[in-house]
Amino acid sequence: MSTEYSGGGDLTFSLKVMWGGREKPTRGPKPGLSVERIVQAAIQVADAEGLAALSMRRIATELGVGTMSLYRYVPGKNELVDLMLDAAYGEDLEPDKTPEQEAEALREKGWRAGLEKIARGAWALHLRHPWILQVSQARPVLGPSSIKGLEIALRVLDGIGLDEFEMMKMITLVDGYVTGTARIIVEAGRAAQQTGVSDEQFWQAQEPFMMRLLDDGRFATLRRIADAGVFADVSGGDPSDGDGFEFGLQRVLDGIEAYVNAGPGGRGAS
């Protein structure tokens, strides 16, 4: 899976469009064309086929316009990816509510329930738009949606006894868990498409070798795990059901809750 980098194009352009500081083109061969329409068309292509299929020519075809007409609105693919990300991040945000109002609603049943809901929303977002995982967030572009989402998450944790550094570390911890788990699911789903080998075929090919391996006394613990049926459904079921995700999420939240409850005096180095 190839990797794109946010902010890899004209970063100033991306930010101006996101924050509403760029004037709309006054001329163009296709009345009604807009950045928003271009971004939504790009998201639809990426959802279906991944970022590798994304090009200005392909989007123009989807919109029924000439390729050059798109360049009046977006300089190229790199800037478009920035705009796609911010549009996707904004899908679950309520535009008519302030971060304070959204955080208050999330915290209605406590900070843990609020953080849990944020994590589940991010999980669903990655499964809905798996191409997001193809964009490196090592240097994220700070558009309005990502800024608002971060403010909401910080407000969910504010006032529970964490300092500013700890609040950011907890958000990073949860985000890392969600992103890492989603990546495994998404890449497993793409493996069959890219290789032409189904999950069932993949595991069946390994079964004879695994059975010989498990008869080796050196791997008695692994044999016990297999005999318990842990691997029985390894090629079946719907990975998006998220049983493994939910188990891990609760353990992450358990750890955060234990840290919060210990108080400053009971914590180790943070």
C-alpha positions, 0 to 999 in steps of 0.5 A, a space after each residue: 500500500 503506497 503512502 501519501 504525505 499530508 501537506 506534500 503540495 502547496 500547503 498554503 493553498 490547502 490551508 487557505 481553502 480549508 479556512 476559507 481564505 481563498 477567493 473562488 474562481 470568477 471564470 471557468 468552463 463549467 458553471 457549478 463546479 466547486 472545490 466541494 464537488 471535486 473533493 466529494 468526487 475524489 473521496 468516492 473514487 478513493 473509497 472504492 479503489 484507493 488513492 492509487 486510482 486517484 488522479 485529476 483526470 479520473 476525477 474530471 471524468 467522474 464529474 464530466 468535465 475537462 481535466 484542465 477545468 479542475 486546476 482552476 480550483 485545486 492545483 493537484 493531487 497533493 492539495 486535493 488529498 489535504 482537502 479530502 482528509 479534512 472533509 472526512 474528519 468533519 463528517 461526524 462533527 456537528 457544524 452548528 455546535 461549538 467544541 464546548 457543546 459537543 464535548 459536553 454531550 460526549 461527557 454526559 456519562 463521564 469522560 471515559 464514555 466520551 473518549 470511548 465514543 470518540 474512539 469508536 467514531 474514529 474506528 468507523 471513519 477508517 473502515 468507511 474511508 480506508 484510504 485515510 490510512 494511506 496518508 502519513 500523519 507524521 506532519 498533519 495539516 491542521 484544517 478546521 475539522 482536525 482542529 475542532 476534533 482535537 479541541 473536543 477530545 481535549 475538553 473531554 479529558 479536561 478537568 479530570 486531573 491530567 496536566 496538559 502533557 498527559 491529556 495529549 499523551 492519552 489522546 495520542 495513545 487512543 488514536 494510535 490504538 485505533 489507527 493501528 488496529 484499523 490498519 490491520 483490518 484494512 490491509 487484510 481486506 485488501 490482501 485478497 484483492 491485490 494477490 488474488 488469493 482468498 483468506 480461505 486459500 491462504 490459511 488452507 495452504 498453511 494448515 499442513 505445515 502448522 499441524 506439524 509445527 503444533 505437534 512439536 513439543 517446543 510449541 506446547 503453549 501455542 498448541 494449547 491455544 489452538 486446541 482451545 479454538 482460538 484460531 478456528 475462525 481465523 479466515 471467517 467472520 466479518 473483521 469489521 465487527 470489531 470484537 478484537 477492537 472492542 476488547 483492546 479499546 476497553 483495556 486501553 481505557 482501563 489503563 487510562 482510568 487507572 492512571 487517572 484514579 492513581 492521582 499525581 502522587 501515585 503515578 510513575 514518570 509520565 
